[in-house]
Amino acid sequence: PVHKISIISRGRAAGYTLKLPLEDRKMQSRKEFHDDIAVSLGGYIAEKMVFGDITTGASNDLQVLSALARNMVARYGMSDKMGPIAFVASAQRAMFGEGVDGEQSEEVAAAIDAEVKKIITGAYKRAEDVMKKHRDALNAIAEKLVEVETLEREEFELILIAHGITPKKKEDIEHAPLA
């Protein structure tokens, strides 16, 4: 869940959305990764929808979601096409964009790249559909942020509820099918 949203510039970030897990865990599911990637695309999609252009504002989000999608395929065996194989020897190699081990063929590297693109494209479509469907809530959140600069979870959820969106609870997140 979203715990805080701010448009106050801090360091290199022009603003941020803080999401915290409902509980401490050591493992994360494929569905949760797909959801995280879709959420991370929100700022990028919002810029395109609202301004008809994109800026460098989402660059860190894009780096993080790309590394996450690559880890899903090349490290965690979360690709149906590639199967339960770890193509990356360590988390650090995949995390910092070094790709697959040098021992892999160009064909395997291309297949991994294609799976990463498929994951991100699917997440993009899901996020874009949600944002189009709930454009009025997006506008209300943006207007409130211009007014107060920072929203805490309770304020954010009240805006969602006012626009007919029921914030997800722990049970909803754990048992929802992957869209």
matplotlib code that plots the C-alpha trace (Angstrom):
import matplotlib.pyplot as plt

x = [0.0, 0.9, 2.1, 3.1, 3.3, 5.3, 6.0, 8.8, 12.1, 14.7, 18.1, 17.9, 14.2, 11.6, 9.1, 8.3, 5.7, 6.6, 5.1, 5.6, 4.7, 1.9, 4.2, 7.9, 8.7, 11.6, 9.8, 7.8, 5.5, 5.4, 2.1, 3.5, 6.4, 4.0, 2.1, 5.2, 6.3, 2.9, 2.9, 6.4, 5.2, 2.5, 4.6, 5.8, 2.2, 0.8, 3.2, 2.2, -1.5, -1.5, 1.3, 1.5, 5.2, 7.7, 10.6, 13.5, 11.4, 10.7, 14.2, 14.9, 11.6, 12.3, 15.8, 14.3, 11.4, 13.6, 16.1, 13.1, 11.7, 15.1, 15.6, 12.2, 13.3, 17.0, 17.3, 14.0, 12.7, 9.5, 9.1, 7.0, 8.9, 12.4, 11.4, 12.9, 16.5, 18.8, 20.7, 22.4, 25.0, 24.3, 21.7, 24.3, 25.0, 21.3, 20.6, 23.2, 22.3, 25.1, 22.7, 23.2, 26.4, 28.9, 28.5, 24.9, 24.3, 23.1, 19.8, 19.3, 20.1, 17.7, 15.0, 15.5, 15.3, 12.1, 10.6, 11.6, 10.0, 6.8, 6.6, 7.0, 4.6, 2.0, 2.4, 2.3, -1.0, -2.5, -1.3, -2.5, -6.0, -6.3, -5.2, -7.5, -10.4, -9.7, -8.5, -10.7, -9.0, -5.6, -6.6, -7.9, -4.7, -2.6, -4.7, -4.4, -0.6, -0.2, -2.1, -0.4, 2.8, 2.6, -0.2, -0.2, -1.8, -5.1, -5.6, -4.7, -7.2, -9.9, -9.4, -9.6, -12.8, -14.4, -13.9, -15.4, -12.1, -11.9, -8.3, -7.1, -6.6, -4.1, -6.5, -7.3, -3.6, -2.7, -5.6, -6.0, -5.4, -2.7, -4.5]
y = [0.0, 3.6, 5.2, 8.6, 10.7, 13.8, 16.3, 18.0, 17.6, 15.7, 15.2, 13.9, 12.9, 15.4, 13.6, 10.1, 7.6, 5.5, 2.0, -0.2, -3.9, -5.0, -7.3, -8.2, -11.1, -12.8, -13.9, -12.2, -13.8, -13.4, -11.6, -9.1, -8.4, -7.8, -5.4, -3.6, -3.1, -1.8, 0.7, 1.8, 2.7, 5.1, 8.3, 7.6, 6.9, 9.9, 12.2, 10.9, 11.1, 14.6, 16.4, 14.3, 14.0, 12.4, 13.8, 12.3, 12.2, 8.5, 7.4, 5.8, 4.0, 2.6, 1.4, -0.3, -2.0, -3.1, -4.7, -6.4, -7.8, -9.1, -10.7, -12.4, -14.0, -14.5, -15.1, -16.3, -18.6, -16.7, -16.9, -19.7, -19.5, -19.7, -22.1, -22.6, -21.7, -19.1, -17.5, -15.1, -16.2, -13.4, -10.7, -8.0, -8.9, -8.7, -5.7, -3.5, -4.3, -6.6, -9.1, -12.8, -14.6, -14.5, -18.3, -17.8, -17.8, -14.8, -16.7, -17.2, -13.5, -12.4, -14.7, -13.2, -9.7, -10.6, -12.0, -8.9, -6.7, -8.9, -8.4, -4.7, -4.3, -6.2, -4.2, -1.0, -2.0, -2.9, 0.4, 2.5, 0.9, 1.6, 5.2, 5.8, 4.3, 6.3, 9.6, 11.6, 10.2, 10.9, 14.5, 14.8, 13.4, 15.8, 18.8, 17.9, 17.4, 20.9, 22.3, 20.4, 18.9, 15.6, 13.1, 10.5, 7.1, 8.1, 11.2, 9.3, 6.6, 9.1, 10.6, 7.1, 6.3, 9.7, 8.5, 5.1, 3.2, 0.8, 0.6, -2.9, -4.7, -7.4, -10.2, -8.6, -8.4, -11.9, -13.6, -11.6, -13.3, -11.9, -9.8]
z = [0.0, -0.5, 2.7, 1.5, -1.7, -2.0, -4.7, -2.7, -4.4, -2.3, -3.7, -7.3, -6.8, -8.0, -5.7, -4.5, -3.6, -0.5, -0.5, 2.5, 2.8, 5.0, 6.8, 6.9, 4.5, 2.9, -0.2, -2.9, -5.4, -9.2, -8.9, -6.4, -8.8, -11.6, -9.5, -8.3, -11.9, -12.9, -10.0, -10.9, -14.4, -12.9, -13.1, -16.6, -17.8, -15.9, -17.7, -21.1, -20.2, -18.7, -20.6, -23.8, -23.3, -20.9, -18.8, -17.0, -13.9, -14.1, -15.0, -11.6, -11.6, -15.1, -14.0, -10.9, -12.7, -15.6, -13.1, -11.3, -14.5, -15.5, -12.1, -12.5, -15.7, -15.3, -11.6, -10.0, -12.7, -13.0, -16.8, -18.2, -21.5, -19.9, -17.1, -13.7, -14.6, -13.0, -15.8, -13.5, -11.0, -8.5, -7.7, -8.1, -11.8, -12.7, -10.5, -12.1, -15.6, -16.4, -17.9, -18.2, -17.6, -20.4, -20.9, -22.3, -26.0, -27.9, -28.4, -24.7, -24.0, -26.7, -25.3, -21.8, -23.2, -25.0, -21.8, -19.8, -22.5, -22.4, -18.6, -18.8, -21.7, -19.9, -16.7, -18.8, -20.3, -16.9, -15.3, -18.3, -18.2, -14.5, -14.9, -17.8, -15.9, -12.8, -14.4, -12.1, -9.1, -10.6, -11.2, -7.6, -6.2, -8.3, -7.3, -3.6, -3.9, -5.5, -2.6, 0.3, -1.3, 0.7, 1.2, 4.0, 3.5, 5.2, 3.0, -0.1, 0.6, 1.4, -2.1, -3.6, -1.7, -2.8, -6.4, -5.9, -5.4, -2.5, -1.2, -1.2, 2.1, 2.8, 1.9, -1.5, -2.4, -1.3, -3.1, -6.3, -9.6, -11.9, -14.5]

ax = plt.figure().add_subplot(projection="3d")
ax.plot(x, y, z, "-o")
ax.set_aspect("equal")
plt.show()
